[in-house]
């Protein structure tokens, strides 16, 4: 696709392309539409090597999520890139 000029190489390799929070909210929102049964948690693994401080972004993420239907009774979590921190979104 790069050779055909349909996509930029940077679009394929940059984890910071676009608004990171908007991408995260979009992915979580899609999961909220499914039924996972009892005792379910959603853990989103951060794959961005820039390793954002999610503590600073949690309120913004919560504000953008439509939680009127939330099948994750054990919470929604973000696992840091280094896999050494866990952030509770909801």
N, C-alpha and C positions, 0 to 999 in steps of 0.2 A: 504494500500500500504506500510505503514511503517512496519507492522508486516511481510509482505511478503518479506521485504528487497529490494523493488523496489525503494524506495525513503527514504531519510534521514528525520527525524523529523525536523531538522533545516531548510531544504529546504522549508518546509511548513509554518514555522512561522517567518522566518527572512525577513524583508523588505529590508535589505541591501544585500541580496544575489546577487551576480553578480555585474555588473556595472549599477548603478542606472540611469546614463544618457543614456546608451544604451537601457535600458528597456523603459525609457520615450520616447526617439526618436522613437523606434519601435512602440509604441502605438500611438503616434501622426501621424507617417507616414502612418499607416493603415487607420486612419481617413481622411487623405488627399485624398484618392482615391474615396471617396464618394461625392455625391452632396447633400448639405443640403439646397439649395435655397438661397434667398437673406437674408441679415441681420443676418447671422449666425456667432456665435462665438464658439470656443472650449475652455472649461474650464476644466482643468485637476486638480482633487483634490489630493493633496499630502496626502498619507496615511502612511507615514513613521514617526514614533514618534521621530526619530533623528532630524527631522525638519531642513534639509539642507538649507543653505543660497542660494537660487536660484539666487539672484543677481550676485553671483560669477560664476554661471554656465551658464547663459543665452547665452553668446557668443559661448560657446562650443555646446550648444544645437542647436542654429541657424546654426552653421557651419555644423552640421551633418544632418540637415533636407534637403530633396529635396523639395523645395518650388515652383518648376516649375508649379505645380497644387496646388493651395491653395483655397479651397471653403469657407474659413472663412474670409469674408470681414470685420468683426468686431474684428478680431484678435484671437490669440491663447494665452491663459493665464494659469498660474499655481496658484491655490488657496492653501495657506499654510496649513499645518497640523492643526494648531490652528484656522484656518479660519479667521485670522486677517490681512493677507497680500495677495495682488494679484500682481503677476509678469507677465508682458507682454513679451511673447516670440517673437511674431511677430505682 
